[in-house]
Amino acid sequence: MSKILVALGGNALGNNPKEQYDIAKESAKAIVDLVEQGHEIVVAHGNGPQVGMINLAMEDVNMPFPECVAMSQGYIGYHLQNRILEELNKRNITKNVSTIITQVVVEENDKAFDNPTKPIGKFYMREEAAVIEREKGYIMIEDSGRGYRRVVPSPKPIDVVEKESIKALVEKGHIVITVGGGGIPVIKDKLGYRGIDGVIDKDLASAKIADLLDMDYLFILTAVPMVSINFGKENEIGLDKMSVGEAKAYMENNQFAKGSMLPKVMAAVEFVQSKKERKSVIASLYEAEKALKGNSGTIIYKD
């Protein structure tokens, strides 16, 4: 059987704790479908709405942003591991499920720190945003005509601090939930690591830990059934497979939106290009089992 990293997209999580707990039940079914076939599973997830909500709630106590990411990992992981365990028990499968609060190493001189682009938190009117910029030193930008939001850097992941702990659990057959929300961004600092303000892209972090664990598949499960070119146009074409070379050509031609499909394709390419036998799959959450058999989604492979 295969080792599969399952990266859950925004459709696997809700906008508040109750909604998230309910939606996590559907995510658990897709994950346990793969477990039932004998595959080893590691789970990653996003945290966009959640970390913004936590950061907003903690503003009065000036909670640092890395701690907000850690909180989001904890409570999202709790919901996922609870629901996955429930689904395992329902099918009489004996497995342990653990969430690892994960630190992801980035370079201190990453150019992303000079150009924050990742929006977080609520929308504000222009006048409100100006006050927040002046009082808190945040960078606020207009976001898609919906108002102004805070933006933070999105540096590239280069390593995972807890990788050996994750490996040990996977080797024992445990289901591990890790790099939640892309991980807590940290930089090497003397004898340890120091957290910094930023949000690491969940898909790129998933590709990094999948590479470090030498997984066979990277599954990026999202709201759409497959990758498409000319998306939303009359000549839209769905792709059931795509080589690394083709993916790079499509990216150069701006076929994938920066805030949605582009990081998914980038992560898929990053994972497969180092080893020919690896595969990445971008598919719907509800068709993970079919996608593994090549009957759904888009498979990305090395040329």
N, C-alpha and C positions, 0 to 999 in steps of 0.2 A: 504494500500500500504506500501512499505518498504522504509527504510532510507538506502541509498547506498553511500559509499565512492568510487569514481572512481579515481584510480591512473593511470595516463597516462604515458606510457613508452616512450622510445626514438623514436619509430616510429610515435608518435603523435607530434613530434617537428622537425624542420629542422636544417640545419647547418648555416643558415644566416637568418636575419630578414625577407626578402621577402619570402624565402622558408618556413619558419616557419609559416608566416601568411597564406600562401596558404594551408599548411598541417592542420593547426588548423581548417579549415573549415570542414574537414572530422571528426576530433575529436568532433566538435560541433554537427554534425549529430548524432553520436552515443550517446552523452550525452542527447540530446533533445529527442531522441527515448524513453529513459527511463523516462524523464520528462513527455512526452506525455501520458505515462501510469499511471501517478499520483504519481510517486516515488519522494521522497525528495533526492536531489543530492548535495553532496559536492565533489569538484574536487581537486586532488593533481597532481603534475607533477614533472618530472625530470628537471635538468638544466646542465647536464654534459658538453656538448660542449659550451653552452652559458656562463657559469660562467668562463670557461677557456679563452674564447674570451674576455670577459670584463676585466678579470684580466690582460691579456696581453696588451690590449689597454690602461689600466690605470697604467702601470708600471712606466712611466715617472713621474707621480705625487705620486708614492708610495701609491696608494689607498689600504687600509687594506682589507683583504680578506672577512671579514663579510659584509662590504659595497658592495663588488662585488656580493655576494649572494643576498643581498637586491635588487640591481639593476636588477639582473636576474629575481627575483620574480616579480618586477614591469613590466618589458617589456614583459615577457612571459604571465603574468596575463592579461595585456592589450590586447594582441592578442587573448587569449582564451575568455575573457569576451566579446570582440567585436564580435567575430565569433558566440559565443553561443547566444548573444542577437539577432544577425541577423537571426539565425535559428529559434529562438523563435518567432520573428516577422513574419517570413515567414509562420509559422504555426498558427498565431493568438493566441499565448500563452502569457499571460501577466505575466511576472516574472522579478524580478530584479536580476542582476548578479554583484557580488562584489569580488574584490581581496583583501585579507588581507595580508599585509606584516607581516610575521609570524616568531617569535623567538621561537626556540625549546631548552629547557633546557637539558644540559648534565652534567655529573659529572666531577668535576675538576680533580679527580684522575682516570678517565677512562683509562684503560690500552692502549687504542688506541693511546693516546698521546705519548706513548713510542715507538710505531711502526706504523708510517704513511704508509698507503697502497693505498690511493685513488689517482689515477693519474688525473691530470688536465692540461689543456693547450696544447700547441703544442709540437711536437717532435723535439729533438735536436740531433746533432751528439755528440759523446762522448766528444770531445774536448770542444765543446760549453757548454755542461752540466757541465763540470769541472769548467769552468770559472764562470758560474752562481752560482754553489755551493759556490765557494770561495767568490764571490762578494756580493751575496744576502743572503747567509746562508740557501738556500733552500736545501731540500733533493731530489736528482735526481736519478731515477732508470731506468734500461733498461726495456722496455715494449714490450713484445711479438715479439721481433726481429725487431721492427719498429723504434727504436731509444730510446732516453732518455727523460723522462718527470718528471716534478715536482710531488711529492706525498705529500698529507696532511693527517692528522688523520681523521678517520671516527668513531666518538664516538656514543654510543647508546643513542637514545632519551628517556628521562624520564618524560618530561612534556611539555606543550605548554603554553606559557605566555598568548597568546590572546584567550585561549579556551572559556572564558565566552562571549567575543564579537562574536566569531564564533557561539556559541550556540544560542545567541539572534537572530542573522540573520537567522539561520536555522529554529528556531521556528516561525519566521515571514514568512517563505516560500521562502526565498531568496536562490539562488544558490550561494555557496561560493567557491572561489578558494583559497586554503590555503596550508601551509607547502610546498610551492614551492621549488623544489630542495632539499627537506628534511628539509627545514627551515634554518634560520640563527642560527648557534650553539652559545649558550650563557651559561654562568655560573652565579649563584647567586653571587652578589657582593654588600654587605652592603644593601642599600635601593633599589637597582635595579638589572640590569643584565649587564654583560660585554661580548661583542662579542669576539670570538676566531677563529683562523684559523682552518678550518676543513670543511668537507662535510659530512652531515648526510645522510645515505642511504634513498632515497626517499620512498622505500617500507616500511621500518621500521617506518619512520615518519608517513606514511599514516596509518599504523596499530595503532600507538599510538593515533593519533587524532580521528580515527574511534572508538577506545575504549573509549576515553574521551567523545565523543559525543553519545556513546551508539548506534552506527549504527547497522543495521541488516546484511548488506553485506559489505564486502571489495572486490571490483572489481579491480584486477590488470590487466590492458589491455596492451598487448605487441605485439611483431611481430609474435609470434608462436601461433597456434590454441589451444594448450593445453600443459600440462606438460608431459614429456616423461622420461622413464628410458632407459638406454643404448643409450642415444641420439647420433645420427649420425652413429650408428653401424647397421649391418645387422639385429640384433635382437632387434632393437628399438621398444618399446611398448608405445603407447599413453595411458594416464590415464584419464578416464572421471570422476573419483572420487578417493579420497584418504583421509583416516582418519588421525588424528593427529599422532597416533601411527605408521602408515605406513610411513607417511612423515618423522618422526624422524628416522625411520630405514633406509630409503633411504638416508637421509642426513649423517648418520653414515657410510654408505657404499660409500660415495662420488659420489652419482649419479647425483648431480647437480653442475654445474660449478660456481665457486666462484664469477666471475664477472657478471653473468647473471641470471640464474634461482635460484641459492641458496638463495640470499636475498629475492626473491619473495616468495619462499616456507617458509622461516623463518618468514616473515611478516604474511603470511596467517595463519600459526600455532599460532603465537603470538596473533592474533586477535580472533581466534575462541576458543582457549582452556579455556578461562575464563567463557564462557557461552555456553551451549549446543545448544541454538536456533540460534546462529550466524553461518554464512557461509562465506567462502572466495571463490572467483572464480578467476582463472587465465585463461585468454582467449585472443583471438585476438580482437583488437580494433574494427574491422569491424563486429564482431559477438556478441557484448555485449547484444543485445536484446535476441538473441537465447540462450546465455549462462545463462541468468536469468531464462529461462524456463527449463534449464537443457539439452538443445539440442546442446550445444557446450562448449568447454573449459573443465577445470578440477575444480570440486567442492571439497573443503577441509572442513571437518566437524569434530566435536569432537566425540571421540569414545563413 
